[in-house]
Amino acid sequence: MFLTDNAIFLLNEIRSSVNGFDRVDSFDLDRRDIEPGEFIGTLKYLESIGFIELNEGINNRFVITLTFKGKYYERIKAFERKKYIKESIITPIFVSVVVSFITSSAIYLIYDILLQLIK
């Protein structure tokens, strides 16, 4: 899951501004580093990937609700990284070592059987 710099900045702003119900008004967010057009686009992007829920209000105001995925983004990212390393690096190495061991053992076994048949 890849987030742009604006998305990370805005997600951190939302997380630091939420109230006890994980909600924040869009006007309460710091927008200094984001262009006005990018602000709404970034909010829509975060909503489309499930980090926030947007409830449109009056005069382009939004009530932003932080989802579980948005609240614990770093933990989920770390978990996915560990899962990737386990599934894509450690498991293939382990499988190749086991298969190599079985193959080499089978070759010696077949060799011994052939030697006994020849005698």
N, C-alpha and C positions, 0 to 999 in steps of 0.2 A: 504494500500500500504506500504509494508515493504522494506526498503533499508538496505543493509549491511553497515558496518562502512566504507569500502573502497568506496562504491557507494556514501555515503553521503560526504565523504572527497573530492572525485573527482568532484561531482556535485558542491560543494562549490568552489572548485578551478576553475571550468569552469565558474561559475557565477561571480567570482571576476576577471576573466581574459578576459571576452568577450569585443569586441569592440562595436561600435554604432550599428552594424548590428546583434548583438547577435551571433557572430562567433569568434572562436579562433582556432589557430593551435595547434595540439596536443603536439608539441615540446615546446610550451610556458607554459605548465602546470608543476606544481611542482610534481615530481614523487618520492620524497625521501621515503615516507612512504608506497609505493606500489611496490610490486615485478613486474618485467617487464612482465611476463606472465599474472599476474592479471590485469595489466593496460588495456591491449587490451580486456580481458574478461569482465572487469567492464564497459568499454566503450560500448561493444556490448550489455551488460545487460541493461545499461541505454537507449540504442537505442531501444531495444526490448520492453521496457515498456513505450516508448514514451517521455522520458525526453530530449533526444537529437537526432539530425540527424547527421549521419556520412557520409562524402564524402571522400573516400579514395584517397590519392594522391600518390606521388612517395616516395619510401624508407620508407614504413610503417608510413608515415605521414598522419594525418587525419585533415580535416577541420571539426570542430565540430560546429554545429548550435544548439543553445539552443532553445527548444520549449517553448510554454506557460506553459505547465505542469512542465517543469524543472525550469523555471524562477520563478514561484510562488509556489514552492513545499510546503513551510511552510503554506502558506495561504490555499492551497487546503487541506493539512493534517488537519489543524484546522477546516475547514469547514466540512470535512468528520467525524471528531471526534464529532462535535456538532450534525451533522445529525444522527450519530449512537446513541448518548445518547438520542436524541429526539425520534427516531424510536424504539429503543430497550429497553428503560427504562421508559421514561416519558409517552409515549402513552399507553403501556400495563398497567401501574399503573392507569392512568386515565380511561381506558376502564373497568378495574376491579372494580374501585370505582363506576362508573356509573351503571354497571351491578348489583353490589351488592345492590345499592340503588333501582333500578327498581325491583329486585327480592324481596327485603324486603317489598317494597310498594305493590307489587302484592300479596304477602302472606297475608298481613293485609287486603287488599281489598277482597280477596277470603274468608278469615275468616269472615269478616263482612257480605258478601253475604250469606254464609252458616248459620250464626246465624239468619239472617232474614228469611231464608227459613225454619228453624227449628221452629220458633215462629209461 
